[in-house]
Amino acid sequence: MTEATTAPTSSSPTARQWWTRTRGVVLALVLLLVAAVAIAAVRSEARHGRLDPRSADPSGSRAVARLLADQGVSTRVVTTLGEARSAAGPDTTLLVAAPDLLTERQQTLLRTTTERSGGRTVLVSPGPPSIGTLLPGVTADPAVSLNSTLSPRCELPAALRAGPADTGGLRYTTTDPDADPCYPSDGLPTLLRVPARSAGGDTVVLGAPDILANERLDEQGNASLALQLLGSRAHLVWYLPSLSDDSAGGTGDRSFFDLIPPGWLWGTLQLFIAAVLAALWRARRMGPLVPERLPVAIRASETTEGRARLYRKASARDRAAAALRSATRTRLAPLIGVPPARAHEPETLLPALAARLDGDPGTLLPLLFGPPPRDDAALVSLADQLDALEREVRIS
């Protein structure tokens, strides 16, 4: 005797099936995350001391500071806005290494100071978050220069003496007719000198920091251009903005997301979209039960033994006894003339069964509808009694 070769199964995947199907995607996401962290760690280590005149790293600026010192220009490093503002003056060049790190409040205070200081202000790669506040009338173009080395193509003496230099980076536009646009890329300058409206100072905007880096200083006319832009005054104040600066407080505070580089935000968005597409690709629609042909015929005895082991492991004697009694009642009903639909009604099954047997009818109710057995021995005894009852009915 064998079970039917078709059985209803659910199309809903189990946890094991779900893991088997999605483990490739999960592994790929984990590898991407590990790679992103590794790249960030490597890049952060490589950029240690970036644009710091005390750093001898390739991205540092110690070389230009040494050359300026040979020309009698002193270099002082400050990390707070208060120090930068107090040091500004007619005989000072104030270099702001990372203008985009400044809050809007800091930018406004710095602009107020530099406008009337009479000195020179050098802004290194200011982008849209800062250029409009630090230098009104100047905007940063969204498209950066594709070329690093550019020619001056302007009348600014410092640019003409330096010649080609690595200024390619951010590009700018200005409404100031007195500005000196230099080193253009596709018609837009990457270096801009804007004279102050009063006090005789000026502001120089650099689209790229390459001419200040140790590793690029000896290339093209980078050294000449850097020395002329930073050495026009006797003192150079090198402002490295710090996130711990108390002046960053107030209404101009930035949120956490403002401090995350745009590349990381775009990368996170791309990973999220990739994960959603992978989920849609691997998803399975939850549908109704569908018949599925079993690959092999399973013997009924094997199924019974397997289910019995599960019941025993779970100590589910109540369910095992209920299954045995229900199966016995279902088989006895047609033998004694009871409709199968009423086989589980004691008031219908027991009278018909008592009329068929010669024994005590009082034992039938606890046998076929009684409580669950107390232990495994009682369950085995119940199974034997049900078998004996069924044999007696069949031969009666």
N, C-alpha and C positions, 0 to 999 in steps of 0.2 A: 504494500500500500504506500503510495507516495502522495505528497501534497501537489496541488495544482501548480502548473509551471508558470502561471502569471500571478502577480500579487500587486496590490496597490502600494505605491511608494510616493513619498512627498518630494516635490521638486525643490523644496527649500534646502539649501546646503547646510550641512552640519558644521560645527566649529572646525573640525579636522579638515573637511573639504574646503572650507573658506581659507584656512591657512595654506593648504596645498596650492590653491589657485592664486593667492595673493602674495606668497612669500617672495616671489621674484621681484614684484614691485616694491615691497617693503625693503628688501635687501638693497635695491637700487637707490631708494631714497636715503637709506642709512649711509651708503657709500658716498652719495652726493653731499650729505651733511658732514661726514668726516673729511671729505676733500675740501669743502668750503672752510671748515675750521682750520685745517692744515694750511691752506693758502693764506687765510687771514693771519695765522701765526707767523708764517714766513714773511709776508709782506709787512706786518707790523714790526718785525725785527729788523727788516731791511730799511725801514723808514725811521728807525730810531734816530733822534737828533736831527730830523729833517729841517733844513733852513736855520739851524742853530749855529751861530758863529763860533761857538765853543766846541763843536763836534767835528771830528776828522773823518766821520763816515762818508761814503760816497755822496749821500744826499745832504750832508751837512754843509756849512758855509765858513769853515775855519780859514780856508785859503784866502778868500776875499777879505776877511777881517785882517789877516796878516799883511796882505798887500796894502790895505788902507793904513795900517799902523806904520808901514814903511814910509808912507807919504805924509805922516804926521796927523792922521785922522784917528781920533780915539773912538772906540766902540764900546758901548755900554748896553748890556742886556737887561730888559725889564719884562716882567710878566703880569703886571697889573695896569689897569687903565689909569689909575691915579699917578703912578710913576711916569707913565708915558706922557700924560698931560702936563705934569710939572716940569718935565725935561724939555718940552717943545720950546723953541725960540728961534730968533733970526739966524743964529750961528749953528743950528742943529738940523740934521736930516733925520726924520722919524720914519723908520721902515716898519710897516705892519705886515708881519709874515703870513698871517692867516685871517684876513678881514671877515671871512664868512663865519668864523667862530664867535664873532662879537654879536651881542644882542642888539636889538634896535635902539634900546636906550643907550648902550655903550657907543654905538655908531654915531648917534646924535651928539653926545657929549664930545666925542673925539673930533667930529667935524667942526663943532663950535670952537674948539681949541686951535685946530690947525688953520682955520680960515684967517685968524688974526695973529698967528704966531710969527709970520714973516719968514719962516723957514721952508724947507722942502719936505713933502710927505710922499713916500713911496708905498704904493699899495700893490702887493704881490698877488696876482690872480684873483681879484675880487669878482665874485659872480653876482647873479641877480639878487641873492639875499642881502647884499651889502652895498653894491656900487651906487644904487640910486640914492641912498641915504648919505654915504660918505662923500659922494661927488655928484650933486644934483646936475642934471643935464646930460649925464653919461649913462648909457645902458649897455648891458652885455648881450651880445648876439647868442641865440641858442646854439648855433652851429659853430664848432671850434675849427681852428685851422688844421688842415690835413698835412701841412708842411711844418717842419720844425725850424729849419734854417731859412731865414728871409732876408731880403735886402732892405736898406733903410727907406729909400724913395721919399725923402722928406728933407727939409732944410734945417733940422735940429743939429747943431754943431756936434753934440756928443754922438749922435747916430752916424753922422757923416764920417767922423774920425774912426769910429769903431768898425764901420762896414757891416757885412753880413753877420748876423748873430742868431742864436737859438731863442727866438722870442715867440715862435709859433705856439699858440694855445688858444686862450679866449680872445675873441675879437670884440671891438667896441664901436659904438657910434656916439657922437656928441653934437650938441646944438651950439656949442661955444665957438664963435668964429675965430677966436684968438688961439685956439688949441693947436698943438702940433701933432698931427697923426703920423705915425711912423711904422715901418715894417708891416705894410699891408698884406693881407691874404684875401684874395678874391675881392679886392676893393675895400676891405674893412681893416683898420689898423689893429695891430696887436700890442703896440706901445703908444701911449698917449700922454702928452704933457699939457696940463691945463693950468694956466697962470691964475693966481688968486686975484680976486676982485679988489683987494686992499692989502696993505702991508708988504707987498712985493714978493711974497712967497709963491710957490707953485706945488702942484701935485702931479706925480708921475704914476701912471697905471701900467703895470707889467702883465701881459697876458699869460706868461709862463715863468716859472721860477728857475728855469734851466741855467740862465747866465750866472746865478748865484751858487750853484751846486759845485762842490769840490771836483766831481768827476767830469764836469763839462766846462770848467773855467778856462782850460787851455785850448778849447776848440773855437774855431771861427774868431769873431771879434768879441767873444763873451767877456773876457777879462777887461778889455778896454771900456766896453759899454758899462759894466758893473762899477768899475772904479770912477768913471765920470759921473754916473747917476748918484752914487753914494758918497763921493768925495768932494762934492761942491761946497760943503761946509766943514768946519773944523771938528765938529762932533757928530757922531752917528749913534742914535738911540735905536736899538734893535728890539722891537716889541713882539714878543711871543705870547699871544693871548692864552690865558689859562682858564679852564672851566671852573676852577675854584676861586676865581676872582670875585670878591664881594660886590663889586660894582655891577655884576651880571644880574643882580636882583632887581625887582620892580616890575612894572607893567610890561617890560620888553622881554621877560623870561621866555625861553623857548621850551617846547615840550620835548619829551624823550625822543620822539620820532624826528624832530628837527635836527637832532644831533647825529642821527644815523646817516652815513653816506648814501647818496642816491643809488649807487650800484647795488648795495645790499638790499634796499627796498625792492628794486626791480628784480633782483635774483630771487628773493622770497616770493614775489608775485608769480614769477615764472614757475617755480617749484610747485606752488599751490595749483596753478592751472594744469601743470603736468599731472599732478596727483588726481585732480578731478577727472581729467580725460582718461587716465588709466583706470579709475574706478568705474567710469561709464563703459569703458571698453570691456572690463572684466565682470561687469555686473550680470546677475541672473534674475530674470523676472520671477516674482513669486506667483505661481499659478495654482490651479487645483490639482488634486491627486491624479496621477496618470498611470495607466497600466504599464508594467515593464516585464518583459519576458526574462525569467531567471536564466542564467547561463547554464546551470545544471539542475537536474532533478534531485531534490533533497528528500531523503527517507523520512517518513512521519515519525519514526522512533527517535531519529537524531534530533528533530525539532523538539519533541517532547522532553528528551533528556536535557537538551540545552536550556529549555525554559525552566525545567525543574531545578537545574543548578543555579539559575538566576534567582529563583524564588528562595532557595536554601541560603544563598549568599546574603540575600537581603532579609532573611528571617521573616519572609512574607507568607506565614502559614495561613493567614486569613484569606489572602487572594488565591493561594493554591487550593484551599478547601472549597472556596466559592467556585473556582473553575471546575473542580472535580464534580461537585454536586450539580452545577448547571449542565455539564455534559451528560451526566447520568440521567437527569430529568428529561433532557432533550431526546435521549435514545429510548427511554422508557415510555414516553407519551404515545408514540404510534403503536407500541406493542399492546397497550391496554385501551386503545380507542379514544385517547384524549387528543384534541387538536394541538398541533405544535405551538400555536400562539398562546395556549393556556397551560402549557407544560410547567410553568413556574408559579402557578397559583395553587397554594396548598388546599384550598377548599374544593378544587376540581380534581387535582392529581391524586391526593391521598385516598378519597373514597373509592375511586376506580382501582387504585393499586391494592387496597385492602380487600376488595371483592375478588381479586385475582389470587391472593395468597392465603395460606392457611395459618400463618403465624399470628403473633400479637400485633395488631395495627398501631398500638401506642408507640412502638419503636420506630415507625416510619418518619414521624415528624422531626425528632431530633437528628435522625440520620440524613434526611434530605434537606431540611431547613434549619438545622441547629446552629449553635454558636461555633466560632472557630476553635480548632483544637489548641490545647495548652502547650504542647511540645511536639517535637518531630515524631516521637513514638505514637502519639495520638493521631497525628496526620497519616502515618502509615497504616494504622489500624482503621481509620476512616476509609482510606482507599480500598483496603481489603473488603470491608463490609459493603461498600458500594458495588464492587465487582461481584460479590456473592449475591447481592440483591438482584443485580441485572441478570445473572445466570439463572437464578430461580425463576424470574419472570419469563425468561425465554423458554424454559423447559416445562413451565406450568401449563 
